[in-house]
Each structure stands twice: as structure tokens, then as C-alpha cells.
């Protein structure tokens, strides 16, 4: 299965998340964790869901490899 990087909006807040293909539809409202009402407003890059899961914690190591 694939996932898409989507821009979501709720009120005046925005976030970018990887969403499974079946939910990545512009205008669809999603529940993320316990938070209802996020609207898919843009759909971007596509990646295999397994790869998305493997890379989900990469940000924890980013500072180690980018800071001098």
C-alpha cells in the first residue's frame, strides 16, 4: 500500500502528514489520534507505506548528522 504526503487544515492550523492512499482525497475530513476535523487540502509525494514507517523517526537523528 502507498501513502501520500498531505497538507491538512483545521481552523487556522495546518500540518503535513503521511496519509494512507485510501484516505488521501482532497476535501476528506480525518481524525488524527484523538483530534477530529482535519481536512485534506493538498496531496503531494507518494511513497510505499512500509518505507514511510521505517523513516518516521529519522528526524531524531537529523541533528546528529547536520550540526557541526
FENRA-V514162 format. One record per residue. N is the residue number from 1. OMEGA is omega as a letter, one per 20 degrees, with the letter a starting at -180 (999 if undefined). NEAR is the number of other ideal C-beta (glycine too) atoms within 12 Angstrom. D_FIRST is the distance of its C-alpha to the first C-alpha in whole Angstrom. Layout:
N;OMEGA;NEAR;D_FIRST / N;OMEGA;NEAR;D_FIRST
This chain:
1;r;18;0 / 2;r;20;4 / 3;r;27;7 / 4;r;29;10 / 5;a;24;14 / 6;r;33;16 / 7;a;23;20 / 8;a;33;21 / 9;r;22;24 / 10;a;20;26 / 11;r;12;30 / 12;a;6;31 / 13;r;15;28 / 14;r;16;25 / 15;r;23;22 / 16;a;20;19 / 17;r;28;16 / 18;a;31;12 / 19;r;36;11 / 20;a;24;8 / 21;a;21;7 / 22;r;14;9 / 23;a;26;12 / 24;r;30;12 / 25;r;18;15 / 26;a;19;19 / 27;r;16;21 / 28;r;22;19 / 29;a;19;20 / 30;r;26;19 / 31;r;15;20 / 32;a;21;19 / 33;a;9;21 / 34;a;7;24 / 35;a;15;24 / 36;r;13;24 / 37;r;16;24 / 38;a;27;22 / 39;r;25;22 / 40;a;31;19 / 41;r;24;21 / 42;r;21;20 / 43;a;24;16 / 44;a;19;16 / 45;r;18;14 / 46;r;19;10 / 47;r;23;9 / 48;a;17;6 / 49;r;21;6 / 50;r;14;8 / 51;r;17;10 / 52;a;25;11 / 53;r;15;12 / 54;a;13;14 / 55;a;18;16 / 56;a;16;16 / 57;r;10;20 / 58;a;15;21 / 59;a;11;23 / 60;a;10;25 / 61;a;12;26 / 62;a;11;27 / 63;a;10;30 / 64;a;10;31 / 65;a;10;30 / 66;a;9;31 / 67;r;7;35 / 68;999;5;38
